[in-house]
Amino acid sequence: MKLSKPQSWLFIGACMVGVLALGACSSKLKAPATADVAVSQAAVENASSADGTEFAPVEMQAARSKLAAAKTALAAKDYKAASDYANQAQADAKLAQAKAGSAKAQAVSATLQEDIRVLRSELDRTGTQ
């Protein structure tokens, strides 16, 4: 099949776009994942300061373990694995932080419910006198 001049230029252009797109995808995997690891480190620290270790110890341990694996992979220049571990660590840290926030909110809610119960019983006691 013979292509006309405009069709052959279009074909060549499409091939070049494809090659450039593949090059862009592969270069992303070769770039150091230092930003991903740094963001995950910050997420683990935030979760820890939000009492994630107390309220979500399993998730915090998983986040720390995956962060350590990300740092090891980064040192070994396995940037894809480092990025993957860092993203997993960040997700675990965010889950721990959310669980800690939820546990704190539930504790506050239980305290308020108890206070309301005490006030109602006090009102009932004074109302019957």
C-alpha positions, 0 to 999 in steps of 0.5 A, spaced: 500 500 500 502 506 497 501 512 501 500 519 498 505 525 500 500 528 506 498 521 508 506 519 509 507 525 513 501 524 517 504 517 518 511 519 520 508 525 525 503 519 528 509 515 529 514 521 532 508 522 537 508 515 539 515 515 540 515 521 544 509 519 549 513 512 550 519 516 552 516 520 557 512 515 560 519 511 561 523 517 563 518 518 569 520 511 572 527 513 571 527 519 575 528 519 582 522 518 587 525 523 592 519 527 592 514 521 593 518 519 599 519 526 602 511 527 602 510 520 605 515 522 610 511 528 612 504 524 612 507 519 617 510 524 621 503 528 621 499 521 622 504 520 628 503 527 631 495 526 630 496 520 635 496 515 630 500 510 633 496 510 639 489 509 635 491 506 629 498 502 631 497 497 625 496 502 620 502 506 623 507 500 623 505 499 616 506 506 614 513 506 617 515 499 614 513 501 607 516 508 608 523 504 610 522 500 604 521 506 599 528 509 602 531 502 601 529 502 594 531 509 593 538 508 595 538 502 590 536 507 585 529 502 584 525 508 583 519 505 581 519 501 587 521 507 591 515 511 588 510 505 589 512 504 596 512 511 598 505 512 595 503 505 599 506 508 606 502 515 604 496 511 604 497 507 610 499 514 614 493 517 612 488 512 614 492 512 621 491 519 621 483 518 619 482 513 624 485 517 630 481 523 628 475 518 628 477 515 635 478 522 638 471 524 635 468 518 638 471 519 645 468 527 645 462 524 643 461 519 648 463 525 653 458 529 651 453 524 651 455 522 658 454 530 660 447 530 657 445 524 661 447 527 667 444 534 666 437 530 664 438 526 671 439 533 675 433 536 671 429 530 673 431 531 680 430 538 681 423 538 677 420 533 682 422 536 688 
